[in-house]
Amino acid sequence: MCFMLNLRYTYTHTLHTLPRQTSSEASSHRDVALGATTVLSDAPRECRATCQACANAANCPNSSLPQLILAGTRKGGTTALFTQLTLSGSLVAPDCTPEPSWTKIARRHTCVWRKEVRYFSIPNATQAGVDLCWYRRRYPCRAGRVGVDASPDYFLLDDQRVAKMAHALPLSARLVFLLRNPAERFYSAFNMASSSKKGDFSRWLSKAVARHAGFSALSRSIARSIESHPKTTLPRHRAHELRYEAFVRLLDAWLECAPQCPREGSSPVNLFFSYGLYASGLGRFAASFGWERMLVIKSEDFFADNWAVVKRIVRHAGLPEQPELEVKVRAGVRHAAAINNGSIYGGHNRVRLRTPELRKLCDWYRPHNQLLYAMEGVHRDFGWEAECDARSLHLSSPSLLRAGRNLWSVI
């Protein structure tokens, strides 16, 4: 299957005309399309060398394409999960060391956080100088090891891109989806997007404030100040209060136009909603990959017991169990939770999502969640509505409240 590297040179032309296929049909078609022995000679020189090395390795039947994809969702815990999975000697992170030949587009849009290669979601791969050969070079062939691509952006790929992804990856590739209560995920994404640490507060949130009525004079004044002086530093508690006030005021307007809000232009508002429409995203992947290659996990289960989820994923990837991995995962819980989490964007001190806003988001997502629970590959009530009701009615036990405080401080 090493010949699969040359998608751009021999296989791209057939991809655009292929109808949706079953796994067996896709495998048959792939064998025919990749059967020509001239593929290797047509590939770039550096690809031929990499491919030949893999072709000669008995323990590397699927070349250097990743075989485990963490495909969603954003702010669902994928960074912490990726960190713990790669504690295993059998699961390896992508080599995201920039090369001199990388274009500006490739440097900006790929290899984010050293885990998200984003090969299949890059807007214009040709212009970026990125092809399947480039993707393969992120995963040097190593006997007995499986590459991991943790790109939650894939969750919003359209049908055509998901189909191309399914044809490019080996049939042994497995997908994992980590899904968090969409109401909490929405607010977490808002905090990340509007964080002054990211420098986006002045460019986006203050503009959103200006578009909508109902803000206090003080809020508008501070927003204008930040717009005029991007390096202005507010006291942390005041910045969090201002951000939450903006969130409260904007949420009603967003819910009226959700999930697509044209008035917001190029802002991330549409993404806040779309990454929580789980049934829609999973349906696109199921149509091309099949449910048997997909594992859907509730993020809250991962937050509660990291090792139980890591063990399920290792089995899903077809890897042998490693007794030493449990020790590493349990020892690495705190480290994994500290990477790319809410604390980076003020998570330890930010205003927690309050009951009125939680209720509005839970109610909006409720019918979408019901579609998820009824899906063929899920058939499970994730209990997010019950969790919302419990928080709204203050029915959580003291132990759950303590667990909740620990959870929100790191997400």
C-alpha positions in Angstrom: 0.0 0.0 0.0 3.1 2.2 -0.2 2.0 3.2 -3.6 -0.8 5.2 -2.0 1.6 8.1 -1.5 1.0 9.3 -5.0 -2.6 10.4 -4.7 -1.8 13.7 -6.3 -0.1 12.2 -9.3 -2.1 9.1 -10.2 -5.2 8.9 -8.1 -6.6 12.5 -7.9 -8.1 12.3 -11.3 -10.2 9.3 -10.4 -11.3 10.6 -7.0 -13.4 13.4 -8.5 -15.5 10.9 -10.5 -15.8 8.1 -7.9 -19.3 7.5 -6.6 -19.8 6.7 -2.9 -18.7 3.2 -2.2 -18.8 0.5 0.4 -15.5 -0.4 2.1 -15.1 -3.5 0.0 -15.8 -1.6 -3.2 -13.4 1.1 -2.3 -10.7 -1.4 -1.5 -11.2 -3.1 -4.8 -11.1 0.2 -6.7 -8.0 1.2 -4.8 -6.2 -2.0 -5.7 -6.9 -1.4 -9.4 -5.9 2.3 -9.2 -2.7 1.6 -7.4 -1.7 -1.5 -9.3 0.5 0.2 -11.9 4.2 -0.2 -11.2 4.9 3.2 -12.8 3.5 5.1 -9.8 6.8 5.1 -7.9 8.8 6.4 -10.8 6.4 9.3 -11.3 6.7 10.5 -7.7 9.1 13.2 -6.6 12.6 11.9 -5.7 12.3 12.5 -2.0 9.0 10.6 -2.0 10.4 7.7 -3.9 13.1 7.3 -1.3 10.6 7.3 1.6 8.3 5.0 -0.2 11.0 2.5 -1.1 12.2 2.4 2.5 8.7 1.6 3.7 8.1 -0.9 0.9 11.1 -2.9 2.0 10.0 -2.9 5.7 8.1 -6.1 6.5 6.6 -4.5 9.6 5.3 -1.4 7.8 2.5 -2.7 5.6 0.6 0.6 5.4 3.6 2.9 4.7 3.9 6.1 6.7 0.3 7.3 6.5 -1.2 7.9 10.0 -3.6 5.2 11.1 -5.3 6.9 14.1 -7.2 10.1 13.5 -8.6 12.2 16.3 -11.1 14.0 14.2 -13.0 16.2 16.7 -14.3 18.1 18.2 -12.6 21.4 19.0 -12.4 22.2 22.7 -13.4 18.6 23.4 -10.2 17.5 25.1 -8.3 16.3 22.0 -5.0 17.9 23.1 -5.0 16.2 26.4 -6.0 12.9 24.8 -3.3 13.1 22.1 -0.7 13.8 24.8 -1.6 10.7 26.7 -1.9 8.5 23.6 1.6 9.4 22.5 3.0 8.2 25.8 2.6 4.8 24.2 5.7 3.6 22.3 3.3 2.3 19.6 1.6 5.7 18.9 3.7 8.5 17.5 3.1 12.2 17.0 3.6 13.9 13.6 7.0 15.4 12.8 6.0 19.0 12.5 9.4 20.5 12.2 9.1 23.2 9.5 11.2 22.7 6.4 12.8 25.4 4.3 10.5 24.5 1.4 7.3 25.1 3.3 5.2 27.9 2.0 3.8 30.7 4.2 0.4 29.0 3.9 1.7 25.7 5.1 3.5 27.3 8.0 0.4 29.1 9.1 -2.4 26.5 8.5 -0.7 23.2 9.2 1.0 21.5 12.2 -0.9 23.5 14.8 0.0 22.7 18.4 2.4 20.1 17.1 -0.5 17.6 16.9 -2.9 19.0 14.2 -1.5 18.3 10.8 -4.7 19.5 9.1 -3.7 18.1 5.8 -7.3 17.3 4.7 -8.7 20.6 5.9 -6.2 23.1 4.5 -8.1 25.5 2.3 -5.9 25.4 -0.9 -3.5 22.5 -0.8 -2.0 23.2 -4.2 -1.3 26.8 -3.4 0.2 25.8 0.0 2.5 23.3 -1.7 1.0 20.5 0.3 0.2 17.0 -1.2 0.0 13.4 0.1 3.8 13.1 -0.1 4.1 16.1 2.2 1.6 14.4 4.6 3.4 11.1 4.6 6.7 12.8 5.5 5.2 13.9 8.8 5.2 10.2 9.8 8.5 8.5 9.1 8.1 4.7 8.7 8.9 3.0 12.0 8.3 -0.7 12.4 5.5 -1.5 14.9 4.4 2.1 15.3 1.2 3.9 14.3 1.1 7.6 13.4 -1.5 9.9 15.1 -3.1 12.9 13.5 -5.1 14.9 16.1 -6.9 17.5 13.9 -10.3 18.4 15.3 -10.8 20.7 12.3 -11.6 17.6 10.3 -15.0 17.4 12.0 -16.4 20.1 9.7 -15.1 18.7 6.5 -17.7 18.6 3.8 -18.8 15.3 2.1 -16.3 15.6 -0.8 -13.3 16.2 1.5 -14.4 13.4 3.8 -14.7 11.0 0.8 -11.2 12.0 -0.4 -9.9 11.4 3.2 -11.4 7.9 3.2 -9.8 7.0 -0.1 -6.4 8.4 0.9 -6.0 6.7 4.2 -5.4 2.9 4.5 -8.4 0.7 5.4 -6.7 0.0 8.7 -7.0 3.6 9.7 -9.4 4.3 12.7 -11.1 7.5 13.7 -11.9 8.8 17.2 -14.4 11.5 18.0 -14.3 13.1 21.5 -17.6 14.9 22.0 -18.2 17.3 24.9 -21.5 18.8 26.2 -22.0 21.3 23.3 -23.3 24.1 25.6 -20.0 24.0 27.7 -18.0 23.5 24.5 -19.6 26.6 23.0 -18.6 28.8 25.9 -15.1 27.3 26.1 -14.6 28.2 22.4 -15.9 31.7 23.0 -13.4 32.2 25.8 -10.6 31.0 23.6 -11.6 33.1 20.6 -12.1 36.3 22.7 -9.0 35.9 24.8 -6.8 38.9 25.1 -3.8 36.5 25.4 -4.4 35.5 21.8 -4.7 39.1 20.7 -8.1 38.5 19.2 -10.0 40.5 21.8 -9.4 43.8 20.0 -9.9 42.4 16.5 -13.1 40.5 17.1 -14.9 40.9 20.3 -14.8 44.7 20.3 -16.2 44.7 16.8 -19.0 42.3 17.8 -19.8 44.7 20.7 -20.0 47.6 18.2 -22.5 45.7 16.0 -25.0 45.1 18.8 -27.0 47.4 21.0 -27.5 46.9 24.8 -24.0 47.3 26.1 -23.1 49.6 28.9 -21.2 52.8 28.2 -18.3 51.4 30.3 -18.1 48.2 28.2 -18.1 50.2 24.9 -15.5 52.6 26.3 -13.2 49.7 27.3 -13.8 47.9 24.0 -12.9 51.1 22.1 -9.8 51.4 24.3 -8.6 47.9 23.5 -9.4 48.5 19.8 -7.2 51.6 19.8 -4.5 50.1 21.9 -4.2 46.4 21.3 -1.5 46.1 24.0 -3.7 47.5 26.7 -3.8 45.2 29.7 -6.9 45.1 31.9 -6.9 43.7 35.4 -7.6 40.0 34.9 -10.8 40.0 36.9 -12.1 43.0 35.0 -11.3 41.5 31.6 -13.2 38.3 32.5 -16.2 40.4 33.7 -16.2 42.4 30.5 -15.9 39.3 28.4 -18.8 37.6 30.1 -21.0 40.7 29.8 -20.3 40.7 26.1 -21.1 37.0 25.9 -24.5 37.5 27.7 -25.4 40.4 25.4 -24.4 38.7 22.2 -25.7 35.2 22.9 -29.4 36.1 22.3 -28.6 37.7 19.0 -26.5 34.7 18.0 -29.2 32.2 19.0 -31.7 34.0 16.7 -29.6 33.4 13.6 -27.8 30.1 14.6 -26.2 28.1 13.3 -25.3 30.4 10.4 -25.1 34.1 11.2 -24.2 36.0 8.1 -24.2 39.3 10.0 -21.2 38.2 11.9 -19.1 38.0 8.7 -15.8 36.2 9.1 -16.1 35.9 12.9 -15.9 32.5 14.6 -19.5 32.6 15.7 -20.6 30.1 13.0 -17.9 27.7 14.2 -19.0 28.1 17.8 -22.3 26.4 16.8 -21.1 24.1 14.1 -18.5 22.2 16.1 -21.4 21.2 18.5 -23.7 19.8 15.7 -22.4 16.3 16.3 -25.0 14.2 14.4 -24.3 16.2 11.2 -20.5 15.8 11.4 -20.6 12.1 12.4 -23.0 11.4 9.5 -20.6 12.7 6.9 -17.8 10.4 8.2 -20.1 7.4 8.6 -21.1 7.6 5.0 -17.5 7.3 3.8 -15.7 5.4 6.5 -18.4 3.2 8.0 -19.3 3.1 11.7 -17.0 0.1 12.3 -13.9 2.4 11.8 -15.3 5.1 14.1 -15.2 5.4 17.9 -17.4 8.0 19.5 -16.5 9.0 23.1 -18.1 11.4 25.5 -15.5 13.9 26.6 -16.8 13.9 30.2 -16.0 10.1 30.4 -12.4 11.0 29.4 -12.2 13.8 32.0 -13.5 11.4 34.7 -11.2 8.4 33.8 -8.4 9.1 31.4 -7.0 5.6 31.4 -10.3 3.8 30.6 -10.7 5.9 27.4 -7.0 5.6 26.4 -7.4 1.8 26.7 -10.5 1.7 24.5 -8.7 3.7 21.8 -5.6 1.5 21.8 -7.9 -1.5 21.3 -9.8 0.4 18.6 -6.5 1.1 16.8 -5.8 -2.7 16.8 -2.7 -2.3 19.0 -1.5 -4.7 21.7 -2.1 -3.7 25.3 0.9 -2.3 27.0 0.9 -2.7 30.8 3.4 0.2 31.3 1.1 2.6 29.4 -1.4 2.7 32.2 1.3 3.8 34.6 2.4 6.5 32.2 -1.1 7.7 31.5 -2.0 8.0 35.2 1.2 9.8 36.0 0.7 12.1 33.0 -2.9 13.2 33.8 -1.9 16.6 35.3 0.6 17.3 32.5 -1.9 16.4 29.8 -4.6 18.6 31.3 -2.3 21.6 31.3 -1.7 21.8 27.6 -3.9 24.0 25.4 -6.7 24.2 28.0 -8.8 26.9 29.3 -6.2 28.0 31.9 -4.1 29.4 29.0 -6.9 31.7 28.2 -7.7 32.6 31.8 -9.6 29.4 32.6 -8.6 29.3 36.3 -10.2 32.8 36.9 -12.7 33.3 34.2 -16.4 33.5 34.9 -18.0 30.1 34.9 -21.0 29.7 32.5 -24.0 30.8 34.5 -27.4 29.2 34.7 -29.4 31.5 32.3 -26.8 31.2 29.5 -26.3 27.4 30.2 -30.0 26.9 29.9 -30.3 28.8 26.6 -27.5 26.8 25.0 -28.8 23.5 26.3 -32.2 24.2 25.0 -30.9 25.2 21.6 -28.7 22.1 21.3 -31.3 19.7 22.7 -32.9 18.5 19.4 -29.5 18.2 17.8 -28.3 16.0 20.7 -31.3 13.8 20.4 -30.3 13.1 16.7 -26.9 12.1 18.0 -28.2 9.7 20.6 -30.3 7.9 18.0 -27.5 7.4 15.5 -26.5 3.9 14.5 -23.0 4.1 15.8 -23.9 5.8 19.0 -27.2 4.5 20.5 -26.5 6.1 23.8 -27.9 9.0 25.7 -24.9 11.1 26.8 -27.0 12.7 29.5 -26.1 16.3 28.7 -29.6 17.5 29.2 -29.8 15.9 32.6 -26.5 17.5 33.5 -27.9 20.9 32.4 -31.0 20.3 34.5 -29.0 19.3 37.5 -26.8 22.4 37.4 -29.8 24.6 36.8 -31.6 23.2 39.8 -28.5 23.0 42.0 -29.1 19.3 42.5 -25.4 18.3 42.2 -23.9 16.6 45.3 -21.0 18.2 47.1 -18.6 15.6 45.6 -19.9 16.3 42.1 -19.5 20.0 42.7 -15.9 19.5 43.8 -15.2 17.4 40.7 -16.9 20.0 38.6 -14.7 22.8 39.9 -11.6 20.7 39.2 -12.8 20.0 35.7 -13.7 23.6 34.7 -10.4 24.8 36.0 -8.5 22.8 33.4 -10.8 22.8 30.4 
